[in-house]
Amino acid sequence: MKLKNQLFLLVSLLAFLACEDPYKDSAYQVYNVNPVSTYLSKDSTFSEWVTILKYADMYNALNQADKDFTAFVPTNSAVRAFYQKMGVSGITELGKTYARSLVKFHTVLDTISVADFVQLSYTTNLSGDQLSIAIDPDDAGEAVLGGDAKVVEMGIHVSNGLIYVLGDVMKPLVETVYDRVAQNSSYSIFSKAIEQTGWADSLNTMADTTVVDGVSTIFKRYYTVLAVSDAAFAKNGIGSVSDLITKLGAGSDLTSSSNELYKYVAYHILGSAYTLEKLETFSGSDISSIWGTKAENQVLMITKDSLTAEKYFINKLGTQACFVASNCNVLAKNGYVHEIDSYLPVWEPTPATVVWDLTDYAEVRNVVGSSIYQPSAPVGTEDKINISNAPCYTAEVSASGVGGTAYSYLTYVTCKTNLKAAQFYDRLVLNLGYMGSVSMRTPTLVRGKYKVTLNFIYLSDHAFMRTMSEGNGGLMKISFDGQDFKNVSPYTTVTSSLAGVYQSTLYDKIDFSATTNHVFKIVVMDPAASTNSKFSLQLDCITFTPITE
C-alpha cells in the first residue's frame, strides 16, 4: 500500500510538471508560494488591505513576478483604526488617488531581508519618501516604521518579495510638516504661533521653481521642526499664544523677522530634513554639535551626556530641552517633526565643533534624489550625479577648460567601503579647471576662534598630485567672506599611496567676530586642472574646532 501511494504521488507530480503553465509568459508565474497580493487575499487577516489594493488598482501591480517588493501590510484592526481616525467608514470615502498613495507609501521596490531591515535606519518607498526604521524604546526589540507604525511580524516570504505585518497604518505623505503639527491637538499653542508669524506658508511649501537660462527647475524644500507640546508650555506657565508672546516680550508685528515670537518659531525650524538619529550623531569623540536654525544668526546645541537617564540635551547650559523619542521622526512630505519637552527659548551657546559636509544642502538632496542622497552605509557601486546647477553653489568654470573627463563641473559622488570614513558616505568633486572657482555658505558658526581642517578624498588617480609630478598638488586659494585668503595644497599632505579620506589644515586659527554663516570660496590654482584628465578635487567635509585660550 505504501509503495502504491508513492507511485501515485510520483505519477501525479509528473503529470503536473507536464501541464502547460497557464500563466506562462505573463506577469503571474506559478511558484511554490504566491506573490504578494495573492498571498494576502488568502489570509483573512488582511482582507481590509486587499480591498484597498483592489480599489487603488494596485492588486495586480504587487503580483508582478518580474519585480521584487517589500510590502508593509497593516492588519484589519489597524486599517479599521485608521478609518476611525480619519473619520471615514471605508477607503472609497478617501478616494482612489489617496488609496494609491496609501499603497505606494507602504511598498518598497526591493526585497529587504530581516537581517538587513534591523540594521537599516531608513528605507525608501515607491513614493520616493524615506521611512525611518527604529527600535521602540518602550518595547525593546520591536521595530517602528515611519515613526508611528509598529512591525508585529517580520519577513513573510512570498514569491516576489517579503511582507512585514504592521499594527498601524502609516499616513501617506500628502501632509507637510505644518500639517503634521496643526493636525496634532497636543501642539495647539505652537501651531497657532506658526500660523500667526507667517511661518505656516513656508512650512506648507513643497518646492520652489527657478528659471536659469530659460529652463525651469523645481527644487523641493525640506524642514525639520522641533514641536513644543501644550504640556511642555504649561510647565513654563504658558497656556496660550498670548502667554507665549508675553513670556518672550514680543511686540504686535508678529510677521516681522525682528519680532521675538517670529524668532522663537524660526528657532525651532532647521532648514533640511534630519532624522532624530542624525541629530544625535556626533563627529569622533565630540559630545556636542551645533545646528543652524531658520532664526537669523541663531543656532542650537545638541549635547550627549551618557551619565544621565536622558542622554541627549538641546541647549543643556541654557533653558534645556530633551527629545520625546516616542513622538519623533514623524515624517512629512517635506521633512520631519520631532517633539521636545521644553519650550526652548532662543539662546546662544558657546562655540562647539561644527562638521560641515560640503554636500549637506536641501538643494543637493533635491537634485540627487532621496534614494541616493547620504546613504546609510558605504555603497557597492558609486553614484555620480551632476549637481552643477544646484543653487547652493556659485561656480565659475575656467576659460581654459577643464582637464578632468570623469566628472561634471560639480559632482555628487557616493562612497564605497574604502572611503567609509567620509561623512555621510558622500563627497563633492570639483572639476572646474585652472582658475575655476566655487562659493558656498557655511552653516551658522558661533562667534569665536577656530581651527579649520579639510577632509578630502585621495584616489590612485591622484598620485601625480601627491608627488607633484605634474601641477602643484591641487593648490587652492581659499577665503571666508572675501578675506582671510590662504593658499593650500591638500594633496601634498597625503602620507600613503592608498586611497582613503585624508585631512589637511586650512587655518591654524581664524576669528569669526559674529554668530552667522559665511561665504567660503575655493579658487583652483593648479594648472593641471585644465590639462590632466585625471585631475579632480574631491572634498568631504570641513571641521571648525573651537580654540579656547
BAKOL-365398 format. One record per residue (C-alpha): residue number from 1; x, z, y; residue in three letters. Coordinates in Angstrom, 1 decimal. Layout:
  pos       x       z       y  code
  NUM       X       Z       Y   ALA
...
This chain:
  pos       x       z       y  code
    1     0.0     0.0     0.0   MET
    2     2.8     0.9     2.4   LYS
    3     4.5    -2.5     1.7   LEU
    4     1.2    -4.3     2.3   LYS
    5     0.9    -2.6     5.7   ASN
    6     4.4    -3.5     6.7   GLN
    7     3.8    -7.1     5.7   LEU
    8     0.6    -7.2     7.7   PHE
    9     2.4    -5.9    10.8   LEU
   10     5.1    -8.4    10.4   LEU
   11     2.7   -11.3    10.0   VAL
   12     0.7   -10.1    13.0   SER
   13     3.9    -9.8    15.1   LEU
   14     5.0   -13.3    14.2   LEU
   15     1.5   -14.7    14.9   ALA
   16     1.6   -13.0    18.3   PHE
   17     5.0   -14.4    19.2   LEU
   18     3.9   -17.9    18.1   ALA
   19     1.0   -17.8    20.6   CYS
   20     1.3   -19.5    23.9   GLU
   21     1.7   -17.0    26.7   ASP
   22    -1.5   -17.5    28.8   PRO
   23     0.5   -16.6    32.0   TYR
   24     3.5   -18.7    31.3   LYS
   25     5.0   -20.3    34.4   ASP
   26     2.7   -18.2    36.6   SER
   27     3.5   -15.1    38.7   ALA
   28     1.9   -12.9    36.0   TYR
   29     4.2   -12.7    32.9   GLN
   30     3.4   -10.6    29.9   VAL
   31     5.8    -7.7    29.4   TYR
   32     5.8    -4.6    27.2   ASN
   33     4.4    -2.8    30.3   VAL
   34     2.1    -4.0    33.0   ASN
   35     3.0    -4.9    36.6   PRO
   36     2.2    -2.6    39.5   VAL
   37    -1.5    -3.4    40.2   SER
   38    -2.5    -3.9    36.6   THR
   39    -0.9    -0.6    35.6   TYR
   40    -2.8     1.2    38.5   LEU
   41    -6.1    -0.4    37.5   SER
   42    -5.8     1.0    34.0   LYS
   43    -5.4     4.6    35.3   ASP
   44    -8.5     6.1    36.9   SER
   45    -6.2     8.5    38.9   THR
   46    -5.5     5.6    41.2   PHE
   47    -8.9     3.8    41.5   SER
   48    -9.2     4.5    45.2   GLU
   49    -5.8     2.9    45.9   TRP
   50    -6.7    -0.1    43.7   VAL
   51    -9.8    -0.5    45.8   THR
   52    -7.6    -0.6    48.9   ILE
   53    -5.3    -3.2    47.2   LEU
   54    -8.1    -5.5    46.4   LYS
   55    -9.8    -5.1    49.8   TYR
   56    -6.5    -5.9    51.5   ALA
   57    -5.9    -9.0    49.3   ASP
   58    -2.7    -7.3    48.1   MET
   59    -3.6    -6.7    44.5   TYR
   60    -2.1   -10.0    43.2   ASN
   61     0.9    -9.7    45.5   ALA
   62     2.0    -6.5    43.8   LEU
   63     1.6    -8.1    40.4   ASN
   64     4.2   -10.8    41.1   GLN
   65     6.7   -10.9    38.2   ALA
   66     9.5   -12.5    40.2   ASP
   67     9.6    -9.6    42.7   LYS
   68    10.9    -6.1    42.4   ASP
   69     8.8    -3.4    44.0   PHE
   70     8.8     0.4    44.6   THR
   71     5.2     1.4    45.1   ALA
   72     4.4     4.7    46.7   PHE
   73     0.9     5.3    45.4   VAL
   74    -1.4     8.2    46.6   PRO
   75    -3.8     9.8    44.1   THR
   76    -7.6     9.5    44.5   ASN
   77    -7.8    13.0    46.1   SER
   78    -5.1    12.1    48.6   ALA
   79    -6.9     8.9    49.6   VAL
   80   -10.2    10.8    50.0   ARG
   81    -8.5    13.5    52.1   ALA
   82    -7.1    10.7    54.2   PHE
   83   -10.5     9.2    54.8   TYR
   84   -11.9    12.6    55.8   GLN
   85    -9.0    13.0    58.3   LYS
   86    -9.7     9.5    59.7   MET
   87   -13.4    10.2    59.9   GLY
   88   -14.5     7.4    57.6   VAL
   89   -16.1     7.1    54.2   SER
   90   -14.0     4.2    52.9   GLY
   91   -11.4     1.6    53.6   ILE
   92   -13.9    -1.0    54.8   THR
   93   -14.6     1.1    57.9   GLU
   94   -10.9     0.8    58.8   LEU
   95   -10.8    -3.0    58.5   GLY
   96    -8.8    -5.4    56.4   LYS
   97    -5.9    -5.6    58.9   THR
   98    -5.5    -1.8    58.7   TYR
   99    -5.7    -1.9    54.9   ALA
  100    -2.9    -4.5    54.7   ARG
  101    -0.8    -2.3    57.0   SER
  102    -1.5     0.7    54.8   LEU
  103    -0.4    -1.1    51.6   VAL
  104     2.7    -2.6    53.2   LYS
  105     3.7     0.8    54.6   PHE
  106     3.6     2.2    51.1   HIS
  107     5.6    -0.6    49.4   THR
  108     9.3    -1.4    49.3   VAL
  109    10.6    -4.8    48.2   LEU
  110    13.2    -3.3    45.9   ASP
  111    13.4    -1.1    42.8   THR
  112    14.7     2.3    43.7   ILE
  113    15.7     4.4    40.7   SER
  114    15.0     8.1    40.7   VAL
  115    18.8     8.7    40.8   ALA
  116    19.1     6.6    43.9   ASP
  117    15.9     7.9    45.5   PHE
  118    17.0    11.6    45.6   VAL
  119    20.3    10.6    47.2   GLN
  120    18.8     8.5    50.0   LEU
  121    17.9     9.7    53.4   SER
  122    15.5     6.8    54.1   TYR
  123    14.2     3.6    52.7   THR
  124    12.7     0.5    54.5   THR
  125     9.2    -0.6    53.6   ASN
  126     7.5    -4.0    53.7   LEU
  127     6.6    -3.4    57.4   SER
  128    10.2    -3.0    58.3   GLY
  129     9.8     0.7    59.0   ASP
  130    12.2     3.3    57.8   GLN
  131    10.6     6.0    55.7   LEU
  132    12.6     9.3    55.7   SER
  133    13.3    11.0    52.4   ILE
  134    13.9    14.7    52.4   ALA
  135    13.7    17.8    50.1   ILE
  136    10.8    20.1    51.1   ASP
  137    12.5    23.3    52.4   PRO
  138     9.5    25.3    51.3   ASP
  139     9.4    23.9    47.8   ASP
  140    13.0    23.2    46.7   ALA
  141    13.3    20.1    44.6   GLY
  142    10.1    18.4    45.8   GLU
  143    10.7    15.2    47.8   ALA
  144     8.8    14.5    51.0   VAL
  145     8.4    10.9    52.1   LEU
  146     7.9     9.8    55.7   GLY
  147     7.9    13.4    56.9   GLY
  148     4.5    14.4    55.5   ASP
  149     3.8    12.9    52.0   ALA
  150     4.9    14.9    49.0   LYS
  151     6.1    13.0    46.0   VAL
  152     4.3    14.5    43.0   VAL
  153     5.7    12.2    40.3   GLU
  154     8.8    10.0    40.3   MET
  155     9.8     6.7    38.8   GLY
  156     6.9     5.5    36.6   ILE
  157     8.3     2.3    35.1   HIS
  158     6.3    -0.9    35.3   VAL
  159     7.3    -4.5    34.5   SER
  160     8.1    -5.4    38.1   ASN
  161     9.4    -2.1    39.5   GLY
  162     8.7     1.6    39.8   LEU
  163     5.8     3.7    41.0   ILE
  164     6.2     7.0    42.8   TYR
  165     3.0     9.1    43.0   VAL
  166     2.1    10.7    46.3   LEU
  167     0.0    13.8    47.0   GLY
  168    -0.7    12.5    50.5   ASP
  169    -1.4     9.2    52.3   VAL
  170     1.1     8.1    54.9   MET
  171    -0.4     6.7    58.0   LYS
  172     0.8     3.2    58.7   PRO
  173     2.9     2.8    61.8   LEU
  174     0.3     1.5    64.2   VAL
  175     0.8     4.6    66.3   GLU
  176     3.5     5.1    69.0   THR
  177     5.5     8.3    69.5   VAL
  178     3.0     9.2    72.2   TYR
  179     0.1     8.6    69.8   ASP
  180     1.7    10.9    67.3   ARG
  181     1.9    13.6    70.0   VAL
  182    -1.5    13.0    71.5   ALA
  183    -3.3    13.0    68.2   GLN
  184    -1.9    16.3    67.2   ASN
  185    -4.1    19.1    68.6   SER
  186    -1.2    21.5    68.4   SER
  187     0.5    19.6    71.2   TYR
  188    -2.3    19.6    73.8   SER
  189    -0.2    21.0    76.7   ILE
  190     2.8    18.9    76.0   PHE
  191     0.6    15.8    75.6   SER
  192    -1.1    16.3    78.9   LYS
  193     2.3    16.8    80.6   ALA
  194     3.5    13.5    79.2   ILE
  195     0.3    11.8    80.5   GLU
  196     0.4    13.4    83.9   GLN
  197     4.1    12.5    84.6   THR
  198     3.5     8.8    83.6   GLY
  199     5.7     9.0    80.5   TRP
  200     2.8     8.0    78.3   ALA
  201     3.2     4.4    79.4   ASP
  202     6.8     4.3    78.4   SER
  203     6.3     6.1    75.1   LEU
  204     3.4     3.7    74.3   ASN
  205     5.5     0.6    74.9   THR
  206     6.8    -1.0    71.8   MET
  207     9.1    -3.7    73.3   ALA
  208    10.3    -5.5    76.4   ASP
  209    10.7    -9.2    76.9   THR
  210    13.7   -10.5    78.7   THR
  211    14.4   -14.1    79.7   VAL
  212    18.1   -15.3    79.6   VAL
  213    18.8   -19.0    80.3   ASP
  214    15.1   -19.8    79.9   GLY
  215    15.0   -18.2    76.4   VAL
  216    12.6   -15.3    75.9   SER
  217    13.8   -12.4    73.7   THR
  218    11.8    -9.4    72.6   ILE
  219    13.7    -6.1    72.5   PHE
  220    12.0    -3.2    70.8   LYS
  221    12.1     0.3    72.4   ARG
  222    12.9     3.4    70.4   TYR
  223    12.5     7.0    71.2   TYR
  224    12.9    10.5    69.8   THR
  225    10.5    13.1    71.1   VAL
  226    11.1    16.8    70.9   LEU
  227     7.5    18.1    70.8   ALA
  228     6.6    21.6    72.0   VAL
  229     3.5    23.2    70.4   SER
  230     0.9    25.2    72.3   ASP
  231     2.1    28.2    70.2   ALA
  232     5.7    27.7    71.4   ALA
  233     4.5    27.5    75.1   PHE
  234     2.4    30.7    74.5   ALA
  235     5.5    32.6    73.6   LYS
  236     6.7    32.0    77.1   ASN
  237     3.4    32.8    78.8   GLY
  238     2.4    29.2    79.3   ILE
  239    -1.2    28.4    78.4   GLY
  240    -1.8    25.2    80.3   SER
  241    -0.1    22.4    82.2   VAL
  242    -0.8    24.3    85.4   SER
  243     1.1    27.3    84.0   ASP
  244     4.0    25.0    83.0   LEU
  245     4.1    23.5    86.5   ILE
  246     4.2    27.0    88.0   THR
  247     6.9    28.1    85.5   LYS
  248     9.1    25.1    86.4   LEU
  249     8.4    25.3    90.1   GLY
  250     7.3    21.6    90.2   ALA
  251     5.5    20.1    93.1   GLY
  252     2.5    17.8    93.1   SER
  253     4.3    14.5    92.9   ASP
  254     4.4    14.6    89.1   LEU
  255     5.4    11.0    88.6   THR
  256     8.5    11.2    90.8   SER
  257    11.8    11.3    88.9   SER
  258    12.8    14.2    91.1   SER
  259     9.8    16.3    90.1   ASN
  260    10.6    19.2    87.8   GLU
  261     7.8    18.5    85.4   LEU
  262     8.8    14.9    85.2   TYR
  263    12.4    16.0    84.5   LYS
  264    11.2    18.5    81.9   TYR
  265     9.2    15.9    79.9   VAL
  266    12.1    13.4    80.2   ALA
  267    14.5    16.1    78.9   TYR
  268    12.5    16.2    75.6   HIS
  269    12.9    12.4    75.1   ILE
  270    16.0    10.7    73.6   LEU
  271    16.5     7.0    74.1   GLY
  272    16.8     6.0    70.4   SER
  273    15.2     6.8    67.0   ALA
  274    17.0     9.7    65.4   TYR
  275    16.0    11.4    62.2   THR
  276    16.5    15.2    62.0   LEU
  277    19.3    14.7    59.6   GLU
  278    21.2    12.6    62.2   LYS
  279    20.6    15.1    64.9   LEU
  280    22.1    17.8    62.6   GLU
  281    25.2    15.8    61.7   THR
  282    28.5    16.6    63.3   PHE
  283    31.9    15.0    63.5   SER
  284    34.6    16.5    61.4   GLY
  285    34.9    20.3    61.9   SER
  286    32.8    20.2    65.1   ASP
  287    29.9    22.6    65.2   ILE
  288    28.3    21.3    68.4   SER
  289    27.2    17.9    69.6   SER
  290    25.9    16.5    72.9   ILE
  291    22.8    14.3    73.1   TRP
  292    21.8    12.4    76.2   GLY
  293    18.2    12.6    77.3   THR
  294    15.9    10.5    79.5   LYS
  295    16.2    13.1    82.3   ALA
  296    18.8    11.6    84.6   GLU
  297    22.2    13.1    84.0   ASN
  298    20.9    15.8    81.7   GLN
  299    22.0    16.4    78.2   VAL
  300    21.2    18.9    75.5   LEU
  301    23.5    20.6    72.9   MET
  302    22.8    21.0    69.2   ILE
  303    24.9    23.7    67.6   THR
  304    25.4    24.7    63.9   LYS
  305    25.6    28.4    63.1   ASP
  306    26.0    28.9    59.4   SER
  307    25.8    32.7    59.8   LEU
  308    22.2    32.8    60.8   THR
  309    18.9    32.0    59.0   ALA
  310    18.3    29.2    61.5   GLU
  311    21.3    27.0    61.0   LYS
  312    20.7    24.6    63.9   TYR
  313    20.0    25.5    67.6   PHE
  314    19.3    23.4    70.6   ILE
  315    20.9    24.9    73.7   ASN
  316    22.0    28.0    71.9   LYS
  317    23.6    29.5    75.0   LEU
  318    20.6    28.7    77.2   GLY
  319    16.9    29.1    76.5   THR
  320    17.4    28.1    72.9   GLN
  321    15.0    26.3    70.5   ALA
  322    15.1    25.5    66.8   CYS
  323    13.6    22.6    64.9   PHE
  324    10.4    23.3    62.9   VAL
  325    11.6    21.4    59.9   ALA
  326     8.2    21.0    58.3   SER
  327     7.0    19.2    61.4   ASN
  328    10.0    17.0    61.9   CYS
  329    10.7    13.4    61.0   ASN
  330     7.2    12.3    62.0   VAL
  331     7.7     8.6    62.0   LEU
  332     6.0     6.4    64.6   ALA
  333     6.2     2.6    65.3   LYS
  334     8.8     3.2    68.0   ASN
  335    10.7     6.3    66.9   GLY
  336    10.4     9.9    65.6   TYR
  337     8.7    13.1    66.7   VAL
  338    10.4    16.5    65.9   HIS
  339     8.7    19.8    66.7   GLU
  340    10.7    22.6    68.3   ILE
  341     9.8    26.3    68.5   ASP
  342    10.5    27.0    72.2   SER
  343     9.6    25.3    75.5   TYR
  344    13.3    24.3    76.1   LEU
  345    13.8    24.0    79.8   PRO
  346    16.4    21.7    81.4   VAL
  347    19.9    23.3    81.0   TRP
  348    23.4    22.1    81.5   GLU
  349    25.7    23.1    78.6   PRO
  350    29.4    23.4    78.7   THR
  351    31.5    20.4    77.6   PRO
  352    31.5    19.7    73.9   ALA
  353    32.9    16.9    71.7   THR
  354    31.0    13.7    72.1   VAL
  355    31.4    11.0    69.4   VAL
  356    30.3     7.7    70.9   TRP
  357    29.6     5.0    68.3   ASP
  358    30.0     1.7    70.2   LEU
  359    27.0     0.1    68.5   THR
  360    24.7     3.1    68.9   ASP
  361    22.2     1.3    71.1   TYR
  362    18.5     0.6    70.6   ALA
  363    19.2    -3.0    71.7   GLU
  364    21.7    -3.4    68.9   VAL
  365    19.3    -2.0    66.4   ARG
  366    16.7    -4.4    67.6   ASN
  367    18.9    -7.4    67.1   VAL
  368    20.4    -6.3    63.8   VAL
  369    17.2    -5.0    62.2   GLY
  370    16.4    -1.6    60.8   SER
  371    17.1    -2.5    57.2   SER
  372    20.8    -3.3    58.1   ILE
  373    21.5    -1.1    61.1   TYR
  374    23.5     2.0    60.5   GLN
  375    23.4     2.1    56.7   PRO
  376    23.2     5.5    55.0   SER
  377    26.2     4.7    52.8   ALA
  378    29.0     2.1    52.6   PRO
  379    27.8    -1.4    51.6   VAL
  380    28.8    -3.6    48.8   GLY
  381    28.8    -6.7    50.9   THR
  382    29.4    -6.7    54.7   GLU
  383    26.7    -7.9    57.0   ASP
  384    27.9    -9.8    60.1   LYS
  385    25.3   -10.1    62.9   ILE
  386    25.8   -11.8    66.2   ASN
  387    24.9    -9.3    69.0   ILE
  388    26.5   -11.2    71.9   SER
  389    23.1   -11.3    73.7   ASN
  390    22.3    -7.6    73.3   ALA
  391    21.7    -6.4    76.9   PRO
  392    23.6    -3.2    76.4   CYS
  393    26.8    -5.2    76.6   TYR
  394    28.1    -7.2    79.6   THR
  395    30.6    -9.7    78.1   ALA
  396    32.8   -12.4    79.7   GLU
  397    34.5   -14.9    77.3   VAL
  398    37.9   -16.2    78.2   SER
  399    38.1   -19.6    79.9   ALA
  400    40.9   -20.5    77.5   SER
  401    38.6   -19.9    74.5   GLY
  402    38.8   -17.6    71.5   VAL
  403    41.2   -17.7    68.6   GLY
  404    39.1   -15.9    66.0   GLY
  405    36.8   -18.1    63.9   THR
  406    35.1   -15.5    61.6   ALA
  407    33.2   -13.6    64.3   TYR
  408    30.9   -14.2    67.2   SER
  409    31.9   -13.1    70.7   TYR
  410    30.4    -9.7    69.8   LEU
  411    29.6    -9.0    66.2   THR
  412    27.9    -6.1    64.4   TYR
  413    29.6    -5.5    61.0   VAL
  414    28.7    -3.0    58.3   THR
  415    31.5    -1.3    56.4   CYS
  416    32.4    -1.2    52.7   LYS
  417    33.9     1.7    50.8   THR
  418    37.5     1.1    52.0   ASN
  419    36.2     1.8    55.6   LEU
  420    33.9     4.7    54.7   LYS
  421    35.5     6.8    57.4   ALA
  422    33.7     4.7    60.0   ALA
  423    31.0     6.4    62.0   GLN
  424    27.5     5.3    60.7   PHE
  425    29.4     2.8    58.4   TYR
  426    29.5     0.1    61.0   ASP
  427    31.7    -1.3    63.8   ARG
  428    31.7    -3.6    66.8   LEU
  429    34.0    -6.6    66.6   VAL
  430    35.3    -8.3    69.8   LEU
  431    36.3   -12.0    69.7   ASN
  432    36.4   -12.7    73.5   LEU
  433    39.7   -14.4    73.9   GLY
  434    42.6   -13.6    76.2   TYR
  435    41.3   -12.1    79.4   MET
  436    37.8   -11.8    78.0   GLY
  437    36.0    -8.6    78.7   SER
  438    33.1    -6.4    77.7   VAL
  439    31.5    -3.5    79.6   SER
  440    29.0    -0.9    78.2   MET
  441    27.6     2.5    79.2   ARG
  442    28.8     5.7    77.6   THR
  443    26.5     8.5    76.6   PRO
  444    25.9    11.2    79.2   THR
  445    29.0    13.4    79.4   LEU
  446    29.0    16.9    80.8   VAL
  447    31.4    17.2    83.8   ARG
  448    34.9    18.4    82.8   GLY
  449    38.2    17.3    81.4   LYS
  450    38.5    15.4    78.1   TYR
  451    41.0    13.8    75.8   LYS
  452    39.7    10.4    74.8   VAL
  453    40.6     8.8    71.4   THR
  454    39.5     5.5    69.8   LEU
  455    38.7     5.0    66.1   ASN
  456    39.3     1.3    65.1   PHE
  457    39.4    -0.8    62.0   ILE
  458    42.6    -2.3    60.7   TYR
  459    42.4    -5.1    58.1   LEU
  460    45.1    -7.1    56.3   SER
  461    44.4   -10.0    58.6   ASP
  462    45.7    -7.8    61.5   HIS
  463    49.3    -7.5    60.1   ALA
  464    50.6    -9.7    62.8   PHE
  465    49.1    -7.3    65.4   MET
  466    50.6    -4.2    63.8   ARG
  467    54.1    -5.8    63.7   THR
  468    53.6    -7.7    66.9   MET
  469    55.0   -10.9    65.2   SER
  470    52.5   -12.6    67.5   GLU
  471    51.0   -11.2    70.6   GLY
  472    51.3    -7.6    71.7   ASN
  473    49.3    -5.5    69.3   GLY
  474    45.8    -6.0    70.6   GLY
  475    46.7    -4.9    74.1   LEU
  476    43.6    -3.9    76.1   MET
  477    43.2    -2.8    79.7   LYS
  478    40.5    -0.1    79.8   ILE
  479    38.8     1.7    82.6   SER
  480    35.9     4.0    83.4   PHE
  481    33.7     3.1    86.4   ASP
  482    36.2     0.7    87.8   GLY
  483    39.0     3.3    87.9   GLN
  484    41.4     5.2    85.6   ASP
  485    42.9     1.9    84.5   PHE
  486    45.2     2.0    81.5   LYS
  487    46.8    -0.4    79.0   ASN
  488    46.8     0.5    75.3   VAL
  489    47.8    -1.4    72.2   SER
  490    46.0     0.4    69.4   PRO
  491    47.1    -1.8    66.5   TYR
  492    50.8    -0.9    67.1   THR
  493    49.9     2.7    66.2   THR
  494    48.8     1.8    62.7   VAL
  495    51.1     3.6    60.2   THR
  496    50.2     1.8    57.0   SER
  497    49.6    -1.7    55.7   SER
  498    46.4    -0.6    54.0   LEU
  499    43.0    -1.5    55.5   ALA
  500    41.3     1.6    57.0   GLY
  501    40.0     3.4    60.0   VAL
  502    42.8     4.5    62.3   TYR
  503    42.9     6.4    65.6   GLN
  504    44.7     5.8    68.9   SER
  505    44.7     7.9    72.0   THR
  506    43.3     6.2    75.1   LEU
  507    43.7     9.1    77.6   TYR
  508    45.5    12.3    77.1   ASP
  509    43.4    13.7    79.9   LYS
  510    40.7    12.3    82.1   ILE
  511    38.5    14.3    84.5   ASP
  512    34.8    13.5    85.0   PHE
  513    33.5    15.3    88.1   SER
  514    29.8    14.9    87.4   ALA
  515    27.5    15.1    84.5   THR
  516    26.4    11.5    84.0   THR
  517    27.2     8.4    81.9   ASN
  518    30.0     6.0    82.8   HIS
  519    30.7     2.2    82.6   VAL
  520    33.5     1.7    80.1   PHE
  521    35.3    -1.7    80.3   LYS
  522    37.7    -3.4    78.0   ILE
  523    39.7    -6.4    79.1   VAL
  524    41.6    -8.2    76.2   VAL
  525    45.2    -8.6    77.4   MET
  526    46.7   -10.0    74.1   ASP
  527    47.4   -13.8    74.4   PRO
  528    46.9   -14.1    70.6   ALA
  529    43.2   -13.5    71.2   ALA
  530    43.0   -17.2    72.3   SER
  531    45.4   -18.7    69.8   THR
  532    45.4   -16.8    66.5   ASN
  533    42.4   -17.5    64.1   SER
  534    42.8   -14.0    62.6   LYS
  535    42.6   -12.1    65.9   PHE
  536    39.8    -9.7    66.5   SER
  537    39.4    -6.2    67.9   LEU
  538    37.4    -4.1    65.5   GLN
  539    36.1    -0.9    67.2   LEU
  540    34.3     2.0    65.6   ASP
  541    33.8     4.9    68.0   CYS
  542    35.3     6.7    70.9   ILE
  543    35.6    10.5    70.9   THR
  544    35.6    12.7    74.0   PHE
  545    37.2    16.1    73.2   THR
  546    36.9    18.8    75.9   PRO
  547    40.2    20.2    77.3   ILE
  548    40.0    23.9    78.1   THR
  549    42.7    25.1    80.5   GLU
